[in-house]
């Protein structure tokens, strides 16, 4: 056999898994159709938000808590800067009804998770939020959850550091090699690519938006791939958006997922405040991703979400990008053994909120595959 474990897709989840497997002594072959970190999948855009009070559900907290420990360990091992703790705000209406990531009231679910897991926080009324954080023009009927332990991750640096560590631990990483099929071949799994067929005892598919097309069946039926846009705006008062003064933020200002946006202050060196939204109406194919973000898209985002809410932020666009979400029903994760192919694990559909969990998820997958157990319970993320 060519390896003990083949990891298919080397983005956020794949890079973490490949490293964790390799440092445990496994013979690892990692394969990616591109050369990560790259701009064609789900893990680009310079920054991602991390937060311990995960309003998506209490079952995610062990993953993000362990990930924050791992980011610091990787920083110490590589000298890279991966995480900046600056605090985070989750803003919504006091009477509820501000939905996001499968939750009807995202602020309330965030508060509940914080209380359950002992995450330090403050619940601020509109006036207090405006006073402490001047850019945020909350209405009187809104409030904010503040978490000091939230902050920023640098995804390209995170992926690059873990791939470097994987190589140093002996992993073989092959880029520019699309995987075409996976099938059982006697005692081995045969992974056929555009170049050759590789064999291993086990394989893990962490192929993101390419997973539904690769595995087909119920994955093709249930998982949706969607283009999302990212926008960087020039602040007219840069000092107000400095990371030592301005936290990361999520603002659910209406009853549907379309009435929400998130943002990151001046933390990535571009000179712009990064803002994004999530759309779940239009699906796409990953190979058809349109990386060009039009000015009309940027103008529409600013008018609908930012105007009148973020003070000191101009409508001038400095930069824009697009990325892909792979979305499962109810915006859940999907982590499971393949129901028909023995030895194949499936890890995808992180539904737009997976990066902050990826380091610990890679560790959990490695121990599960090699030792048959995991310190983090992955059972809540199986097929529903």
VENDA-V978447 format. One record per residue. N is the residue number from 1. RES is the residue in one small letter. SS is DSSP state (H for helix, E for strand, C for the rest). OMEGA is omega as a letter, one per 40 degrees, with the letter a starting at -180 (NA if undefined). D_CENTER is the distance of its C-alpha to the mean C-alpha in whole Angstrom. Layout:
# VENDA-V978447
n res ss omega d_center
N RES SS OMEGA D_CENTER
N RES SS OMEGA D_CENTER
This chain:
# VENDA-V978447
n res ss omega d_center
1 x C a 33
2 x C a 30
3 x E i 28
4 x E a 27
5 x E i 24
6 x E i 22
7 x E a 18
8 x E a 18
9 x C a 15
10 x C i 14
11 x C a 10
12 x H a 8
13 x H a 9
14 x H i 13
15 x H i 13
16 x H a 13
17 x H a 15
18 x H i 17
19 x H a 18
20 x H i 18
21 x H a 21
22 x H a 23
23 x H i 23
24 x C i 25
25 x C i 27
26 x C i 26
27 x C a 27
28 x E i 24
29 x E i 23
30 x E a 20
31 x E i 20
32 x C a 18
33 x C i 20
34 x C i 19
35 x C a 19
36 x C e 15
37 x C a 14
38 x C a 15
39 x C a 14
40 x C a 14
41 x C a 11
42 x C a 7
43 x C i 7
44 x C i 10
45 x C i 11
46 x C a 12
47 x C i 10
48 x E i 7
49 x E i 8
50 x E a 9
51 x C a 12
52 x C i 14
53 x C a 15
54 x C a 12
55 x C i 14
56 x C i 13
57 x C a 15
58 x H a 17
59 x H i 16
60 x H a 12
61 x H i 14
62 x H i 16
63 x H a 12
64 x H i 11
65 x H i 15
66 x H i 15
67 x H a 12
68 x H i 14
69 x H a 17
70 x H i 16
71 x H i 14
72 x H i 18
73 x H i 19
74 x H i 18
75 x H a 19
76 x H a 22
77 x H a 23
78 x H a 22
79 x C i 23
80 x C i 19
81 x C a 18
82 x C a 14
83 x E i 14
84 x E a 16
85 x E a 17
86 x C a 18
87 x C a 18
88 x E i 16
89 x E i 18
90 x E a 17
91 x E i 20
92 x E a 22
93 x E a 25
94 x C a 27
95 x C i 29
96 x C i 25
97 x C i 24
98 x C a 21
99 x C i 19
100 x E i 15
101 x C i 12
102 x C i 16
103 x E a 17
104 x C i 21
105 x C a 21
106 x H i 17
107 x H a 19
108 x H i 22
109 x H i 19
110 x H i 17
111 x H a 21
112 x H i 22
113 x H i 19
114 x H i 20
115 x H a 23
116 x H a 23
117 x H i 21
118 x C i 23
119 x C i 21
120 x C a 23
121 x C i 22
122 x E i 25
123 x E a 25
124 x E i 27
125 x E a 29
126 x H a 29
127 x H i 32
128 x H i 30
129 x H i 27
130 x H a 29
131 x H a 31
132 x H a 28
133 x C a 26
134 x C a 28
135 x C a 25
136 x E a 24
137 x C i 27
138 x C i 27
139 x C a 29
140 x C a 32
141 x C i 30
142 x E i 27
143 x E a 25
144 x E i 23
145 x E a 21
146 x E i 21
147 x E a 19
148 x C a 20
149 x C i 17
150 x C i 14
151 x E a 13
152 x E i 12
153 x E i 10
154 x C a 11
155 x H a 9
156 x H i 12
157 x H i 14
158 x H a 12
159 x H a 12
160 x H a 15
161 x H a 17
162 x H i 16
163 x H i 17
164 x H i 20
165 x H i 21
166 x H i 20
167 x H a 23
168 x H i 25
169 x C i 25
170 x C i 27
171 x C i 24
172 x E a 25
173 x E a 22
174 x E a 23
175 x C a 22
176 x C a 23
177 x C a 24
178 x C i 22
179 x E a 23
180 x E a 25
181 x E i 26
182 x E i 26
183 x E i 29
184 x E i 31
185 x E a 34
186 x C a 36
187 x C a 34
188 x E i 31
189 x E i 28
190 x E i 29
191 x E a 26
192 x E i 28
193 x E i 27
194 x C a 28
195 x C a 30
196 x C i 31
197 x E i 30
198 x E a 29
199 x E i 30
200 x E i 28
201 x E a 29
202 x E i 25
203 x E i 22
204 x E i 18
205 x E i 16
206 x C a 13
207 x C i 14
208 x H a 11
209 x H i 13
210 x H a 16
211 x H a 16
212 x H i 18
213 x H a 20
214 x H a 21
215 x H i 21
216 x C i 23
217 x H a 25
218 x H i 23
219 x H i 19
220 x H a 21
221 x H a 22
222 x H a 19
223 x C a 16
224 x E i 16
225 x E a 14
226 x E i 14
227 x E i 14
228 x E a 13
229 x E i 14
230 x E a 14
231 x E i 17
232 x E a 19
233 x E i 22
234 x E i 25
235 x E i 26
236 x C i 29
237 x C a 29
238 x H a 27
239 x H a 28
240 x H a 27
241 x H i 23
242 x E a 23
243 x C i 21
244 x C i 23
245 x C a 24
246 x C i 21
247 x C i 18
248 x E a 15
249 x E i 15
250 x E a 14
251 x E i 18
252 x E a 18
253 x C a 22
254 x C a 23
255 x C a 23
256 x C i 21
257 x H i 17
258 x H a 19
259 x H a 20
260 x E i 17
261 x E i 15
262 x E a 13
263 x E a 14
264 x E a 14
265 x C a 18
266 x E a 20
267 x C a 17
268 x C i 17
269 x C a 20
270 x C a 21
271 x C a 23
272 x E i 21
273 x E a 19
274 x E i 15
275 x E i 15
276 x E i 13
277 x C i 14
278 x C i 13
279 x C a 15
280 x C a 16
281 x C a 20
282 x C i 20
283 x C i 18
284 x C i 19
285 x C a 19
286 x H a 17
287 x H i 20
288 x H a 21
289 x C i 18
290 x C a 20
291 x C a 18
292 x C i 21
293 x C a 20
294 x C i 24
295 x H i 25
296 x H i 26
297 x H i 22
298 x H a 22
299 x H i 25
300 x H i 24
301 x H a 21
302 x H a 23
303 x H a 26
304 x H a 24
305 x H a 22
306 x H a 23
307 x C a 27
308 x C i 28
309 x C i 25
310 x E a 24
311 x C i 27
312 x C i 28
313 x E a 25
314 x E i 27
315 x E a 26
316 x E a 27
317 x E i 24
318 x E a 23
319 x E i 20
320 x E a 18
321 x E i 16
322 x E i 14
323 x E a 11
324 x E i 11
325 x E i 9
326 x E a 10
327 x E i 12
328 x C i 14
329 x H a 17
330 x H i 16
331 x H a 12
332 x C i 12
333 x C i 11
334 x E i 13
335 x E a 14
336 x E i 18
337 x E i 21
338 x C a 22
339 x C a 25
340 x C a 28
341 x C a 27
342 x C i 28
343 x C a 26
344 x E i 23
345 x E a 19
346 x E a 17
347 x E i 13
348 x E i 11
349 x C i 10
350 x C i 7
351 x C i 8
352 x C i 6
353 x C a 4
354 x C a 3
355 x H a 3
356 x H a 6
357 x H a 7
358 x H a 7
359 x H a 11
360 x H i 12
361 x H i 12
362 x H i 13
363 x H a 16
364 x H i 17
365 x H a 17
366 x H a 19
367 x H i 21
368 x H a 21
369 x H a 22
370 x H a 25
371 x H i 26
372 x C i 26
373 x C i 24
374 x C i 21
375 x C i 21
376 x C a 18
377 x C i 19
378 x C a 17
379 x H i 20
380 x H a 18
381 x H i 15
382 x C a 18
383 x C i 19
384 x C NA 21
